[in-house]
Structures are given as C-alpha cells and as structure tokens.
Amino acid sequence: MLLGRLALISGANRGIGLALARALAREGCHLVITARDQRALNKARHELEKLQPAKLHLHVLAQSCDVRSPDSVDYLFTLVRGLRQPLDILINNAGIAHPNLAVGELPYPTWMEVIDTNLSGLFLMTQAALAVMKRGSTIVNNLSIAAERVFPGSAAYNASKHGALGFTDTLREELRPKGIRVIALMPGATDTALWNTLWPKAPRRKMMSAETVARAVVSVLLLPENTTAEKVVVMASTGAL
C-alpha cells in the first residue's frame, strides 16, 4: 500500500510528472510537487487535493524549484524536512529536449541547458533526497528509451539520458545495501509537451498517454519492498514512430 507515503515528483506541473502525481494522489500519498512554474504548480495542487481519498487530510506541497540550481534544490528540501516525515518516493521526472540539430549546428548554451537539467539536476535532487530517505524507500528516474538508443539530431538529449542511466545504475549498486530501490523508467514516445521542442510534427496519435506511463510506475511501486525491479520499459502497442 502507498497510503500515507510521502512522494516527491519533479517536473510535476504537466505531462508524465502530473500524471504520476494524479496516480499517487489516488493511492493516498502525501505529495511534494515541483517545477519551475509556480502558477502551474498551484493549479495542479488544487486538482490533486480533490483526487485524494476523502477524510484522509493528505498534504500537497507545491513549491517551485530549478533542479539546475543547488540553492533552489536546497531550499526545496528545507521545506521537505519541515514536513517531519521521511521521503518514501522520489521521482526524478524534470527534463527538457532541444530542437533537432546535428552536432555541428548545436549551440553550446543549448547543450549545457539540456545536460544541466537532465543530468546535473538529477544528481542534485537525488543527493539532497538521500538525506531524508530510509530503508524501504524508492527512487524512480525517468530516463526515456533515449538512455539506450541513439536518435540523430538529439545529441544533447541522448547524451544526458545515457549519462543518467549510468548514474542510475551506479546509484542502485550504492543503495542496494541500504534497502533503497532504484528504478530506471524508460518510456517510449509519450504524448507530452516535450515534442513541441523535439519534433513539432511528431505523430502524436501513435504515442502512449502519460497516464499509461503513470499506471506502470504505480504498479511497480506497489510491489513488495524486497522485489527487484531495476528497469521499467513502457512502449506503445503501435511500436516505433
């Protein structure tokens, strides 16, 4: 059961992050939702509070955070510690893409923004979370299938996700003796706003919904604590785009 557990989700104002927050709210989790857009987070918080089971008085903390900024992450976790409850579930979902450009055309600032968000942000959030997690907790890193595949024109995105998989695999081995599960979430093409940047004309009708990905994650989280689930790959039944 996830009832009463505390879950933190980054990038939770839309897409897969918001779908995950909705799914965990229905399971009765206390939630910390974060993204850079405070207005969107406030709207999400009001929605999530209505989804939680009645009479349980579960809490939703909506706090803006830039995962690229150590100071911003530190402030977020100051608030998390103020909840005086261990963090049971961390879902590192915040991520960005970039326009389809060959390596020779990719601006360095774009490269750095993607790497900082998708890889360095993952490190900062995880490092801060470990101080408030205990045995039986779970970390889920949303990596995408780009963590193992290469898509031409997406050098920075591919590199960030490949690096994030290496980080996730290392983290799992380090935390295994401490009883903290680490799961690599690797969804295929999912109908989210990410495609507005990556491929505006992508065939959305062939993609999975964010809710499909969220259901898969909740199913894994509901497994017994001693269950080994290192990788969750979710693909649309229509196959590759």
N, C-alpha and C positions, 0 to 999 in steps of 0.2 A: 504493500500500500504506500501511496505517496501523500496521503492525508497529513497535513500539518508540517510537511517538509518545507525547507526554505530553498528556493531555486533562484539563481541569478542568470539572466539572459541578456547578452549584449546584442545590439542591433535589433532591439525588440519593438521598434515602432512600426514595422511593416514586414511584409514577405514572410520568410520562414521563421524569423525571430518572433513576430507577432503570432503566427500560427502556433508556435511552440508555447508561447505564453498562454494563449487561449486553452490549449490542450491541458496544460499543467494546472490552470485555474479550475478547470472542470474536475481535475483529480483532487482538488482541495489543497494545493500548495500555496504557501506564502510566497510572494514574488517580489523580486527586485528587477525592474526592467530599466534598461539604459540604452541610450543612443545619443546622438549629438543634438537632435531636435527636441527641445523640451516641450514645445506646444504639441507635437505629435505624441509624445510620451504621455502627456496629461490626458489627451483624448483616449489613448489606449488604456490608461489606468481606469478611467470611468467605465469603459466597456468590460474590462476584466473583473472589476469588482462585482458587476452584475452576473457574471458567469459562475462565480464560486458558489458552492453549495450553501443553502440558506442556514442562518443561525450559527455559523461557524466563526464569524468575526475574523476572517483571514485578512492578512495585510498585503497591500500592494504599494511598494515604494517605487516611485518613478523619478529617476534622477539622471539628468544629462551627464554624459561623460565622453570625452575624446580618448579613445583607447590608445592613441599615439602619444599621449601626454602623461608622464609619470605623476605630475601633480594632480591632474584630473582623476587618474585612477586611484591615487592615494586618498583623495577626498571622498570618492565613492565608497571606498572600503572603510573609511572612518564612519560613514553612515551605516554600513553593514554591521560593523562591530557594535554600533549603538543599538541594534536590534536585539542584542544579547541572546542570540541563537546561532549555533554552528551552521555554516553553509553546507547544505546537503548535496546540492546540484549546481554545478557551474556549466553553462552552455555558452561557449565562445562562438558567437554567430556573426559578429560585426565583420563586414568585409566589403570591399569595393572592386570594381573592374576598371578597364580602360578601353578606349576606342581601339578597334582592330588596326594595328600598325606593325609593320615589320621592324625588326631590331634597329636597323639603320635609320628609321624615322621616329623612333620612340623618344620623346623628350625626357631628359634625366629627371626633372621635377615630377613628371608623371610616374616614372619608375619608382622613385623614392616614396611618393604618396601611397602607392599600392603596397610596397614592401613594408612601410611603416604601419599601415593599417592592418594588413592581413597576417603579417608575421611578427613584427615587433609588438604590435598591440596584443596579439595572442600571448606572447611571453609576459608582458606587463600585467595583464589581467590574471593570468594563471599564477604568477609569482605572488601577487597580492592575495589571491584567494586561498592559497595553501595555508596561510596563517590562521584562517578561520574554518578550515575543514578538518574532519576527523575520520577515523576508520568507518567504512561503510558509505562514504561519500562517492560521488561520481562526477567526472569531468567529461563533457562531450565537446569535441572540437569539430565545427562544421567546415570541412575542407573542400568538398566537391570532388567529382571524379577527375578534375584537373590536377589533383595531387598525384595521380599515377599516369595520366595521359598528357600528350602534348598537343596543343591547338595553335597552329600558326597564326601569327598576328596578336598573340596574347602572352608575350614573353614575360612581362612583369607579373601578370596574374598566375601563369604557370609556375614561375619561379617561387612566388610567395606560397603557393599551395604545396608544391613539392617540399619546400623548406618546412612548412607547417606539419607535413606528415612526418618528416624526420624528427621534428620537435616532439610531436605527439608520441611517436614510438619510443623515443628516449624517456619521456615523462612517464610512460606506462611502466617501463622497467624500474625506474627510480621509485615509483609509488606503489608498486606491487607489494613489497614487504610491509607497507603501511596500511594495506587494505583499502586503498582508494582506487576505484576503477577508472580507466582512461579509455574513451571510445572515440574512434575516428569516424565521423559521419561523412559519407561520401555520396551525396545525391547526384543523380544525373540532371539533365536540363529541367529546371523548375520554373514555372511561370511567375517571375518576380520582376521588380523594377530594375534589377541588375542588367537585364537585357537592353534597357534603354541606352546604356552606355556601350555595352559589349557588342551588340548586334541588333540595332533597332528594328530590322525587318525579319527577325527570327520568327519561325512558325510556332507561335505560342500554342496553337491548338494541339500540337503534338507533345506538349510538355506536361509534366506532372503538376499537380497543385501543391502549394506549400502545406496544405492540410495533410496530404498524403505523407510527406516527409515527417511532419509532426507526429502523426499516428505511429510511424515506425519507431521514432525515438522513444515515445511513451511506452511502447511495448517492450523495448529493451530495458528501460528504467524500472519496469515492473518485475523484471526477472529477479530471482534470489540474489543476494549480495555476493555469494560465492560463485556465481555464474560467470564464465569467461565470455565476454563479447567485446572483441578488440576492434572490430570494423563493422560498420553498418552501411551497406551499399544499397541505395534505393534508385531503381531505374523505371522509366515509363514503359508500359507494355508495348508501345509502338516502336521501341528501340531507339537507335541513334537518330539525331536530326539529319 
